């Protein structure tokens, strides 16, 4: 029982820290917060040895032909990108069509336009890497309806109920 109380408290503390971080990052200029996030990611690269080792093992499986130096560079860059993405989340409240054009390179949007113009729905799949929240905001700001299937964490080991979150 004590472990469950500890996990709940830890979850509340983490949620409060994320809300505070989002509040602060929403006020900062985007280039500055990306640099800060990348620096935090670099710090994480040094202090989160267990996660660094896991990433190194996984990338060795995915890219066995790479040298250790190439793998380390890729994983270090992933830590930097994760830090920057984490800070971008709070800033997304500032994203509007004008800012989107200024901050985001969009490739392949014509495929969405063509599919929707043909009266077909569109499924977009993305890996759980990079800032996919920014991707969702971009699709929505381009004027397309967007539904993201999500599941709620239950914390008790049972499968979470499925639900959908619509954005637009």
N, C-alpha and C positions, 0 to 999 in steps of 0.2 A: 504494500500500500504506500509506503514511504517513497518508493521509486516513482510511482504514478504522480504523487504530489510534487516531487522534484521535477519531473518532466513537464507537468502543467505550469509550474512556476517558471521554468526555463523557457517554455514556449511564450509565456506572457512577457518575459523580459526581452526575448528576441523580437517579438512583435512590436513592443514599445520602442526598441532601438531602431527598428526599420522605419516606423512612423516618424521618429525624430530625424533620421537620416534623410527620408524622403522630403520632409519639410525643409531641411537645410539645402539639399541639392536642388530643390525646385527654384531656389532664389539665386543660384550661382550661374555664371555664364557657362554655356555648354563646353567650350574648349577647356576651361579651368577644371570643371568637374570630371571630364574625361581624363585629364592629366592626374588629378587626385585619385580617381578610381584605379587608374593604371598603377600608380605608386602603391596603393593599398594592395593591389594584386601582386606586385613585386614583393612586398612585405610578406604576403601570404605564401608566395613561392618559397621564401626562406624559412618560415616558422611552421608551416603545415606539412611537415615531413611525411606523414602517413598518406595524405592526399597527393602529394607530389610523387611518392613512390607508386601509388596506385595508377596515377596517370602515366608514369614512365613505363610501367608494366603493360598497360593497355596499348600505348602507342608502339611499344616493341612488337606486340602481337599484330597490330594493324599495319605497321611498316617495318618488317624485319630487315629490309634492305638498307634502312637508314643507319647512319653511324650513331653512336651514343651522343655525340655532340649535336647532331641534327635533331635527335629526339629531345634532348634537354632544351634546345632553343625553341622547339615547337611547344613543349609543355610550359615553358616560362612565358611564352607569348600568350598561351591560353589563360594562364593565371592573370596576366595583364588585361586581357580582353574581358575576363570575367569581372575583374574589379571595375573596369570602365562601364560595363553593362549594368552592374549593380548600382552604380551612381546614376546612370541614365534613367533608371526606372522612376526615380522621384522627379526627374526633370520632364518626363513625358507630358505632364499637365500643361506644359508650355507649348507643346507641338500643335501647330495649326497649319493650314495649307501653305501659307507663305513661308513659314519656318521650315516646313517639310522640304520645299523646293531648294532652300538654302543649305540644308544640312544632310540631305539624303540622296544617294545615287539610286535610281530605280532602273532595274533591268528586267525586261520581259513582261512589263505590265500590259503590253499589247495582246498577250495570250489570254489574259483575264478578260480584256475588252472583247476579243473575238469570241471566246466561249460564251460570255453573257449575251452578246449581240445575237448569237445563234439560238438563244433561248434555252441554253443549257446551264445547269449549275456548274459550279467550279469547286474542286477540292484542291487545297494547297497543303502539301505535306512539308514539314521542315524538321530537321534534326533538332534535338534539344541542346543546341549550341548557338552561340551568338545571341544577339538581342532579339529574340523572336517576339517579344512584347512590342518592340519598335516596328517589326514587320506587320503585326496585327493593326497597330495604329496607322501605319502607312496605307494598308489596304482600305481601312475605314475612311481615312481622309481623302483617298482617291474617289470616294463616293460609292463604294461597293458594300453591300450588306455582308456582315461577317458574323459567323457563329463559331465559337471556340468550345469544343467539348472539353469539359474539365471534370474532375472528381474531387470530392472533399475528403480530406484525411480524417480518419476516425480515431486513430491513436489506440485502438483496442485490438488490432490484428484482424478484424473482420473486413471483408471487402467494402469499400465505400460505395454509397449510392451514386449513380451517374446522373449528371444534370448538364445543362448547356447554358452558356453565358453569351448573350448577344451583345454586340458592340455596334454602335453607329449613332 
